[in-house]
Amino acid sequence: MYYLRLRDPSKDVRFWCAFALGEMAEKRADPALKLLVPNDRRIVKGFHSVGKEAADALECIETEKVAHRRKNGCVFCIRE
């Protein structure tokens, strides 16, 4: 189960896993993400904390996000 990577020792893995789970709106990750929000203050260089990313992911999941966060879609979707 890919959301178990939220417990990975690497802050980068936890951060990007949280991001991906939010993009996928993966509801099964809710409990693990909720644990990260108040407890994981590690900052990923160039971004923000893992906890903040987990909070963003939860917002995407709770609103059943269908559109990408980036205007006009993500860089992978707009490539031809």
TIRO-145940 format. One line per 4 residues: number of its first residue (from 1); their letters; for each residue x, y, z of N, C-alpha, C. Coordinates in steps of 0.02 Angstrom, whole numbers, plus 50000, padded with zeros to 5 digits. Layout:
BEGIN
NUM = a = X,Y,Z,X,Y,Z,X,Y,Z | ...
This chain:
BEGIN
1 = myyl = 50042,49941,50000,50000,50000,50000,50044,50062,50000 | 50038,50101,49947,50082,50157,49935,50078,50212,49989 | 50020,50219,50022,50015,50272,50072,50055,50256,50135 | 50080,50195,50141,50124,50179,50197,50190,50216,50192
5 = rlrd = 50206,50242,50133,50268,50281,50124,50265,50347,50164 | 50207,50363,50191,50201,50422,50233,50240,50413,50298 | 50261,50352,50312,50302,50337,50372,50376,50329,50354 | 50393,50341,50293,50462,50333,50271,50509,50379,50310
9 = pskd = 50570,50358,50324,50616,50401,50361,50637,50464,50323 | 50630,50464,50257,50649,50522,50217,50592,50573,50214 | 50608,50635,50233,50558,50688,50229,50536,50700,50158 | 50582,50692,50110,50565,50702,50040,50514,50650,50016
13 = vrfw = 50524,50588,50036,50477,50536,50017,50408,50549,50047 | 50407,50568,50111,50343,50582,50144,50307,50641,50111 | 50345,50693,50095,50317,50753,50063,50286,50736,49996 | 50323,50703,49953,50298,50689,49886,50245,50635,49886
17 = cafa = 50247,50591,49934,50193,50542,49942,50128,50578,49961 | 50133,50625,50008,50074,50664,50028,50047,50702,49968 | 50092,50733,49930,50071,50769,49870,50033,50724,49822 | 50063,50666,49807,50032,50620,49759,49965,50595,49783
21 = lgem = 49960,50580,49848,49896,50556,49875,49842,50609,49870 | 49862,50672,49880,49814,50727,49871,49792,50734,49799 | 49840,50728,49753,49823,50733,49682,49776,50677,49661 | 49784,50619,49692,49742,50561,49676,49677,50562,49716
25 = aekr = 49672,50608,49765,49614,50611,49809,49602,50542,49842 | 49655,50513,49869,49653,50446,49898,49627,50448,49970 | 49564,50431,49979,49531,50436,50044,49560,50388,50096 | 49588,50332,50074,49616,50284,50122,49677,50312,50159
29 = adpa = 49705,50366,50134,49764,50396,50165,49746,50446,50219 | 49683,50463,50228,49661,50513,50277,49693,50504,50346 | 49688,50445,50377,49715,50439,50445,49790,50453,50449 | 49827,50427,50401,49900,50438,50402,49917,50511,50389
33 = lkll = 49882,50542,50344,49894,50613,50330,49877,50656,50391 | 49823,50640,50424,49803,50679,50483,49855,50675,50539 | 49891,50621,50543,49945,50616,50592,50004,50661,50574 | 50016,50669,50510,50073,50711,50489,50062,50785,50499
37 = vpnd = 50000,50807,50492,49986,50879,50493,50015,50914,50555 | 50000,50891,50616,50027,50927,50674,50097,50904,50695 | 50120,50847,50668,50181,50817,50695,50242,50821,50651 | 50235,50833,50586,50293,50831,50541,50309,50902,50517
41 = rriv = 50357,50932,50551,50376,51001,50535,50439,51005,50491 | 50462,50947,50467,50522,50947,50425,50507,50983,50360 | 50553,51027,50341,50546,51068,50281,50582,51035,50223 | 50550,51031,50166,50581,51007,50105,50607,51068,50068
45 = kgfh = 50671,51066,50052,50704,51124,50021,50666,51148,49959 | 50651,51212,49958,50615,51242,49902,50540,51239,49909 | 50516,51206,49962,50444,51199,49970,50424,51220,50041 | 50387,51179,50075,50365,51193,50143,50369,51128,50183
49 = svgk = 50337,51127,50241,50343,51067,50284,50301,51009,50257 | 50320,50950,50279,50283,50890,50262,50212,50895,50290 | 50205,50922,50351,50140,50931,50381,50095,50977,50341 | 50123,51030,50313,50084,51077,50272,50062,51042,50208
53 = eaad = 50106,51002,50179,50088,50965,50118,50033,50913,50134 | 50038,50883,50192,49986,50835,50213,49919,50871,50221 | 49920,50931,50249,49858,50970,50257,49830,50988,50188 | 49873,51007,50141,49850,51022,50073,49819,50960,50041
57 = alec = 49851,50902,50052,49825,50840,50024,49756,50824,50053 | 49749,50833,50118,49684,50821,50150,49630,50866,50121 | 49648,50928,50108,49599,50974,50078,49577,50949,50009 | 49626,50925,49970,49609,50898,49904,49564,50837,49911
61 = iete = 49579,50794,49958,49540,50733,49968,49469,50750,49992 | 49465,50794,50041,49399,50811,50069,49354,50847,50020 | 49382,50883,49974,49341,50918,49924,49333,50877,49861 | 49360,50815,49864,49358,50771,49806,49381,50807,49743
65 = kvah = 49438,50837,49750,49469,50878,49697,49469,50841,49630 | 49445,50875,49580,49447,50846,49513,49493,50885,49467 | 49501,50948,49479,49545,50989,49437,49615,50992,49467 | 49663,51004,49426,49731,51012,49450,49739,51078,49487
69 = rrkn = 49787,51079,49532,49801,51142,49568,49831,51194,49521 | 49870,51172,49474,49902,51219,49428,49852,51244,49377 | 49856,51307,49362,49813,51335,49311,49829,51300,49245 | 49780,51282,49208,49786,51248,49143,49814,51177,49148
73 = gcvf = 49811,51147,49207,49833,51077,49215,49907,51073,49234 | 49928,51012,49248,49997,51002,49269,50043,50998,49208 | 50108,51000,49220,50156,51000,49164,50152,50936,49124 | 50132,50881,49155,50127,50819,49118,50065,50816,49075
77 = cire = 50011,50848,49097,49948,50846,49059,49951,50892,48998 | 49990,50945,49001,49990,50993,48946,50042,50978,48893 | 50085,50928,48906,50134,50908,48855,50100,50874,48797 | 50126,50883,48739,50097,50850,48680,50147,50806,48648
